[in-house]
Amino acid sequence: MAQWLVTQGEHQFRVGGMSDLVKLARAGDLRAGDMIQPPGTTDWLYVAEVPELKSIVELLEEAPKRSGVPIMALAAAAGVLALVLLGGGGVALYLASQVPEGASPLIGEGGLQYSQMIVTDESASLVAEPSRTAASVVDLTHEQPLELLAKRGSYYHARTANGKEGWVSMDAVIPIYQLGSPEVRQELDPLYNPDRYVQVANASWTQPVEQKGSDALVTVFNFMIQNESGYAMSDLVLQAVIKDAKGHEVETILLRLEGEVPPHGMTMVGTLAAEVPKGRKKAKAEEVVPPKVLTEWTFMKMSETDPDLQLRYSAGAEVVMTTPEFTNALVSIYELRALPNDKVAKDATLAPK
């Protein structure tokens, strides 16, 4: 695939194609003054000179400088909206002149908030899974607002105003916070790109052994989760890619964690063993609370009110596997959600109306 070369100050990198450049521009990671070199040439252009990118970067950079009323959605009664059609990506947004400082809701009844996103693709839909081949849940309309629920790869888990949930490609929407000031974009970026701020570190594991009372193979993963953002992270799903001695992938495991990772902090993970009703040595299957893999940070808060939980807790994530032996495992973030802090929750709530 032909690649474009991008220069930002002293930093230079390659981009796969125009669609990737558009993604960078919409995310605010490509500015009008950056230099790009088309594939197969030695000429350099400013981003603002490329028609497919010009309107996107100019809108994002000029919005904070203008004066007047900020973005509003479908509030025709206000009589102050202007419909701006952007070239190159076919993006249509309701826009007046200035996006205000801070993370407060945009004015007007039904006005959009920074915590929302607008559908920019005229043929987009919410789908059942974050995949191009997934079945459609509901068709979306151009400029329809959506609420953010989580992120997985290049898809957002989103909710419509009438409660329909599904996944939508990042290419099909534009988050409203991207039209804010640099301070706003920096403050709210973790809500939409939490995977940029959370990492798995110091991962280790044990070889699988048979679980008592069954033929299931169980291994224990130990790792630390680091959160560099100012938002607590929740709804984490980790992916462990298991490899043999020759480096071949033999199994992929998805591990769902309960609890949270603290803002600007880190936590280990552990397993809370199955609970048998008090006074009973055995219990019916439906009476047993299954084991939970959760963050140690959350477990410590739980044990403050229930010290007996310590008796059922063990370090590391116990995972059932099919591979009897392996030599390597790559553990990474698969899906997660950033939780708005008190300020953002008050000023730009993610909760459905």
N, C-alpha and C positions, 0 to 999 in steps of 0.2 A: 504494500500500500504506500502511495506517495505521501511523504511527510512534510509538514510545515516546520520551519525553525522559528522559535520565538525568543526574543531578547528583552529582558526586563532588567535594566540597569546592568549589573555585572553578571546576572544570572541568565543562562541560556539553556533551552530545552526544546525537544522535538514533540510535535503533536501529530496524531494520526491522520487527521483530515479536517475538512471544514466543519463537520458536525461536532467534532471535539472542540474546535475553536469557539463555536457557538455556545457550547456548554460552559466553557471557561468564562466567556463574556457574561452569560446570564448569572453565573455564580459570583460575579464581581472580581474574578481572578485575572481578568484581562482588561487593560485600560486603554483609552484612546491613544495615549502617547507611546504605548509599547510598539516595538518593531517586530514585523514578521516577514519571513522570506518564503515565497511560494515554492513548491517543489519543482525541481528542474531548472531553477533560475539562480542568478547571483544578485538580483535586485532586492532591495528592502523596501517595505511599505509600512506606514503607520497603520495601526489597527483601524483608526477612523477613516482610512482611505479605502477600506474593503467594504463594499455595499452590504454584504450579509452581516457584518459586525457593527457598522457605523451607528445605526439607530439604537442598537442595544446598549453599547457603551456610552453613547451620548445621553440617553435617558437616565442611566444609573448614575452618571457623574454630574449631570445638570440638575437633577431633581432636588438635592439638598440646597441648591443655591438660589432657587426661585422664591417668589413670595406669593402668598395667597392661601387658598384652601388645599389641604392634602387629598390623597387618593380617597375615593368613596366608591361604593359598589351599588349600582342599581337604585340610586336615590334621585330619580329624575325630578321629584317634587322640590328638591333643594334648588334647582335651577342654576347651579353653578358648576356643573360637570362639563368636561370636554372629552370627547372620545378621540383618543390618539391611536392611530394605526401605525404600528412599527413595521418597517420593511425587513426583508431578510428572513425573519422567522414567523411573520404573520401574527405577531403578538398584538393583542388589542387590550388596552387597559383604560380604565376611567381615571383621568388625571387632571388635576388643576396645577397649581404652580409650585408649592413647596411641601416637602415631607418634613414634619416637625421633629425636633430633637427629642430624645428619650424614646421609651417603648410604649407610650400611651396609645389608647385606641384612636382611630381616625374619626374625625367628627362626623356628625350626622346620623340620624336613625338608619340602621342597616349598614353603616359605614364599615369598611374593611379594617382589620387590625394587622399589625406587623406579624402576628403569629399565624396568619392565614396565608393561603396561596390561591392564585387564580389560574384556571385552565386556559392555556394559550393554543392548544391543538384543537382544531375544529372537528376532529374525528376521534377524540380520546374517550376512554371509558375506564371505569374501575374494574379491575380483574381479580379473580379469586386468589391468584398466587403471583408473586413478583417474577413473571416470565412472559415473554412475547407470545407464547403459545397458550397462555392460560385463558380459561373461559371468562367471558364478560359477566360482571355482576350488574352493572347499570351504565348506560351511556351518559356521557357528560356533555354539557353545553359549553360553547365558547364563552369565556369570562366568568364561568361559574366558580364561586368561592368554595374552598375545601378546608377542613381542619386537619392538622397534622397529628398522627398517632404514633408513628415509629418510622424507622428507616432500615432498609435492607438492601445493600448494594446500591444499585442505581434506581431504586424504587422507593416511594413513600407509601406508608400505610395511611390511608386518609378516610375521612368521613364527610358525607354530604350534610347539608342542613336538615334533611329529613331522616338522618340516621343510617343511611346506607354506607357500609364499609367495604373497603377493598384496597387494591394496590394500584398506583398510578406511576408511570415513568417520570423521572425527573425532567425529561425533555418536553413533557406535555404541560408543565406548569411553571409558573414563576412565583417564588415566595415574595410576599409584600415587603418583608424586611430589607430586601435587596435595594429597595428604592429609598431607604433611609439614609441618614448621614453616615460617615465612616464609623462614628462611635456606635450608632445603632447596629450597623452591620456586624461590627466586631462583637457587640454584646449578645446579639441574638443568633449568630452563626451556629453555635453549638446545638441549638434547638433543631436545626435542619440538617446539620452535618455532624452528629454526635460521634460518628466513627472516626472523625479526624482527631478527636480529643481523648479517646479511650484506647488503651493498649493492654495486651496480655504479656506479662513478663515472667521470667524465671520458671518456665513450665518444666515439670518433670512428671514421671509416671512409674507405675509398677507393672510388672508382667501380669497378664490375666491369670486368675485362679478360680477354681470352681466355687460357686456360692454354696454355703451350707444349706442342705435340704433341697438342692436343685442342681440341674446340669448347666446352669447359666455361668458364663465366664464373666468375671468382674475385675476391672482394673481401677486404680485410684490415680486421678490426675491431681497434681498440686501446682498451683500457679497463683500469681498476683495480678490483680486488675488495677491499672493506674488511670486516674481521671484527671486530666489537666484543665478541665473547664470549671466554670463557677456554678454548674448545675449538677444536681444529683442525677445519676443514671439508673434506669430501671428497665425491666422487661428484656434483660440480656439473654441472647441465644449465642452460644459459642459453637464453633465448628472445629472438630479435630480430624485432620487428615492423617490416616494411619499408613505408614509405609514399611515395606520389608527391607531386608538387607541390601537388595539391589536397587532400592529407591523407587520401587513400583508402589503405586497406591493400591491398597488392599481393602480399605474400609473408610467410610466417612461417617462421623458421628456428630449429631446435633445435640448440644447439651443446653437445656433451658435452666437458667438460674433464677431463683426467687430472691427478693430483696433488692437493695440499692447499693450503688457505689457512691461514696460521699463526694461532694464537690471539692476540687483541689486536694484530692486524697487518694488513698489506695486501700485495698482490702484483699485478704486471702479468701478462699472459699472452703466450705465444709459440707458435711452430710448430716442431716438430722434423721436418725434411724426411725423406722416405723414404730408407731405407738400402739401398744395393746391396752385396751380399757383397764383401768385400775381394778385390782382384785381378781384379775383373770390371768392365768398362765397362757391360755390360748384364746383365740377369738375367731369368729367367723370372718371370712375374707372381706366382706362388706363393712365390717366394723373396724378394720385396721386402717389407720391413717398411714399412707405410704411414705417412704423416705423422701426427703426433700434435699435438693442441692441448693444452697443459698450462700449469700455473701456473709463473711464473718462479721462484717460491720453491722449488718442487720441482725444476725444471731445474737450478738452481744447486747443489742438493745432489747431483744425479746427476752433474754435471760435475766435482765434486770428485774422483771416482774414475775419470772418463773424460773428460779434457780435450778429446778429439777431437770430442765432441758439439757443441762451440762452432761447428765448421765447418758443421754442419747446422741450426743454430738461427737463427731470425729473430724479431724482435719482432712481436707481433700475432697474431691468430687468422685463418688463411686459411680462407675459407668459400666453397664452391661455391654459386652462386645461379642462378636462372632469370630474374630481373629484370635487364635490361640497364642500367638507370639508375634512380636513386632520389634523393630529396631528404632523407629523414629515416629514422632507425632508432631504435627504442626497445628498449634491451637491459636485460633484467631477469632475476632469479633464477626459475628454473622448478622445479628440484628440487635437493635437497642432503641431506647427512647430517652431523651433528656427531659427532666422534670423542671418546669418553670420555677424559679425561686419566688419568694414572696413578692418582690417588686414586680416582676413580669406577670405573675399570676394575678396580681391586683390590676395592673395596667393593661395587660394584653393576654387575657386568659385563653388557654387552649381548650377549655371545657366547652362542649356544645351548648348552644343557647337554648 
